[in-house]
Amino acid sequence: MPTSTSGSEGSLTLSGDALRDAIAALPPLRDVIARHGLAAKKSLGQNFLLDLNVTARIVREAGDLVGVHVVEIGPGPGGLTRALLASAAASVTVIERDRRFQPALEELAAVAGDRLRVVEADALKTDILALVPAPRAVIANLPYNVATPLLIGWLRRIDQFRSLTLMFQKEVADRMVAEPRSHAYGRLSVIAQWCAEVDPLLTLPARAFTPPPKVDSTVVRFRPRSDREEVPFATMEAVTAAAFGQRRKMLRASLRSLGDAEALLAESDLPPTARAEEIDIAGFVRLARAVGARPAKG
């Protein structure tokens, strides 16, 4: 079960300029890391972002946070957390599974009071919708090894979020914004762009992190699409999995697992000789509707 703490019992909750001043007066992050003997774990995909100018920019790029309840995943020593607390967000909830960071985060909670809630849990097993009220947003430097599954889970219910502002490996971010007929265009491109308006905000070089990863990183913002074409998420997942699972093959071959591929493509007004990377979002929506209209097997 997740456990959570907020500011120390009896502590005075600061706000506005007083809270920003208190945060600015905190020890440098490198000192916090050294004092608590913290080190990034490769097994957990941890890379610390210690430049507070960069973390402040990420929060600004996330957009208007007035009245928004923000969730951060994997705060580590709390660099991005400091910037979130200095913003206009209604509250900040951080989810951290690595117990080594609890003392550092509790020190930050002692300053922030009820503005900060620290939850010890695995983000992959945590229902954010049950954790914080609407309007809600996620802003996070995601651990690389769980970034994509976390995103897919949130995209399933993207209409429940004001926005998601997330950092990924650059090559993963490139796939999210890729267009048809490009090498990077794939399942993630289709699902992300079907669900949300996807905007790359800034790219950070590997040297911006401690320790530096092997690749650059990109911050991407996702906002629910007001014009989203409604089809079941599971159906779109199945269609894109089949289509891109064998992306070198023509659709009439790659879609056989879904039934009569030729008929499905005819109903979707798609050429049977096309390959998955040639089909735009609207085409996949038509295909998902055609698959969904078929009687269930068995």
N, C-alpha and C positions, 0 to 999 in steps of 0.2 A: 504494500500500500504506500502511496506517496506520502511523505511527511513534509510539513511546511512550517516556516517560522517567519515572523515579520520583525519589526523593530523591537528592541529590548523592552521588556515589561516596564511600564512607567516612563518610557522615554518620551520626549516632546517631539511631536511630528512637525518638522519644518516644511515650509512651502515657499514658492516664488524665489525672490532674490536671496533670502536667508538660506534656503536649501542649496541653491547654486553656489553661494559663497562657501558653505560647509563642504560641498563636494570638491570645489577647487582647492580647498585647504588640506585635502586628504594626501597621504604620502604617495609618491610616484608608484606606478604599478610595478616597476622593476624592484622597488624596495619591498613591496607587499609579497611579490613572488619569492624574493630571497629570504624574507623573514619567516615565511611559512614553509620554505623548502619545496616549492612547487616546481614542477617541470612538465612540459607537454608530453602526453602519452601518444605515441604513434598508433597504438592499437585502438585508441578512441578517436582518431582523426583530429587531434587537437593541434591548433596553431594559434598562438596568442596575437591579438592585434593591440599593440600598446600605445600607438600614436593617438593621443586624445583629440588632436585636430581632425584626424581621419574619422574616428568614431562619431565626433560631433557632426561631421559632414554627412555621414550615413543617415543619422537621425533626421537631419534637415531634409535630405533627399526623400525620405519616407513620406513627407507631406504633412498636412495639418493633423496634429495629434490631440487637439483640444477635446477633452471629454472621452478620449479613447483609452481603453484598457489594453496595455501592451504586454505581450508575452515574448520573452527571449529564451532561446534554447542554447544550452551550453555556454553560460556566461564566463566560465573559468574564473580568473581573478577579478573580473568585474569592470573591464575597460569600457565596453559598449554600455554596460549597465549604468555607469556614471553619466554618460551622455543622455540616456533615456530618462534618468531621474531629473536631469536638468531641463528636460523638455516640458511641454504643456500637457503631457499624458496624464490621464486621470489616475492611473496606477501602473505599476510595473511588477510583473510576476516573472521570475526566472526559474527555469527548470534545469537542474544540474544533477546528473547521476553519479558524478565522481565526488565522493565524500571529502577528498583532500581539499576541495575548494570551500567547504562549508565555513570554516573559521573566517576566511577573508570576506566571504559574502555576508556573514553575520555582523562583521565589523561595519560593513557598508549599510546594512539594515539598521544598525544602531544609530546611524546618522540620519537615514531616510525615514525612520519610523514606519507608520502605516502605509506610506507610499510604496514600499517595497515588500514583496512577499517572496520568500525563498522556498522552493519546492524541491525536495530530494526525490527524484523519480527518473524513469526512463521515458524520454519524450515519445518514443515509438509506441509506448503503452499508455500514454496519457491523453485523455480527452480534453482538449483545450476549451471546447464549448462548455463543458461542465465546470471548468476551472475558473473562468472569468466571464463576466456578463458582456453583452453587446453595448455599444460598438466595440469591437476588438480588432487587434492587428498583431501580426507577428513580425518582429524585427530581430534578425539574428545572423551571426557569423556561424553557419551550421557546420558541425563536424562533417568532414567530407564523406566519411563512410556511411552516413545515414541520410545525407541531404536529399537524395532523390526519393527514397521511400517516404520521408516526411512530407515532401512537397506533394506527392501524389495523394497522400491521405488528406491533406488540407484542400487540394483542388477538388476532391470529391464533394466538399461542402463550402466551396469558395464564396457562395452567397452569404455565408454566416460571418465573413470577415470584411472589415473595411479595406484591408490591404495586407499583403505579405511582402516584406522587404528582406531579401535573403541573399547571402553570399554563397557562391558556388565556385568550383574550379572553372576557369574561363571556357574550357572546351565544353563543359556541361551547359553553361550559360549560352554559348553559341548555338547549341542544339535547340534550346528553348525558343530562340528568336529566328531560327533558320526558315528560309522560304522554300517552296517546292522546287525541285530540280537542282537543289544544292546538295553537296555531299553530307552536310550536317543535318539535313532534314530527316526526321524520323518520328518514332512514336511520341517522344517527349515533346517535340515541336507541335504535333497535332493536338495532343491532349491539353498542353499548356495554353496554346493560342485559342483553342475552342472554348476553354473555360474562362480565360482572363485576358485583359489587356496586359501585354508583357513588355516592360520597358527596362532595358539595360541602363543603369544609372552611372556607374563608374567602374573602372578596372584598376586593380591594385597589383603592383609587381610583387613577386615572391619575397623580395627583401623587406617588404612592409611588415612581415610577420616574424614571430619568434616561436620556434625555429622556422626558417624559411622553407615553405614546401617546394616541390619540384616544378610547380606550375604557377602562373598568374591566376588571380581570382577576379570575379566580376560580381557586383551587387546588382540584383534584378528585383524590380517591383512588379507585383501582380495585383491587379484590381479586377473585381468581378465584372464580367461583360454584361451590359444591359441588353445586348442584342443576341445573347447566346441562343443557339438552336437547341431545343430540348430533345435529348435522347438519353436513355439510361446510361449512366457512367460505365457500368459493367459491360454493356454492349459495345461502347466505343473502345474500351480496353481490349475486348476480344477481337474486334475488327482490326485495330492497329497492330495487335500482337501477331495476328495471322499475316497481315499484309507486309509488315516490316521484318517478320521472322525469317523470311526468305526474300529479301529485298532485291536480289538479282533476278528473281523469277518474275514472269508476267503474272498479273493478278488472277487470271483464270487458273493458274496453277497454285499460287500461294494461298488462295482463299478456299481451296477445296475442303478444308476442315470445317468450314462454316455451312456446307451444304452444296447446292447446285450453283457453283461459282458463276457460270455463264449467265444463268437467269438473274442472279443477284446483281451482276454488273449491268445487265440490260435494264433492270428496274431502276438502277441508280444512274443511268445515262452515262456510264463509264466504259471506255473501250477495253475489251478483254486483253488486249496486247499491251496495255499500259503497265508500268511498274509503280510500286507504292510511292516512290519519291516524286512521281509526276502528278499526284493527286492532291488538290488543295483541300483546305478545311471543309469547305462546302461539299466537296465530293465525298469526303469521309462521313459527313453527317448524313448524306443521302444513302450511303452504303449501310451505315449503322441502322437507319430507319428500315431499310429493306430487310436486314437480318432480323431486327426486332419484330417485324410483321410476320415472320415465318412461325408456324406452329412449333411449340417446344418439342424436342426429341423425346421419344419414350412415352 
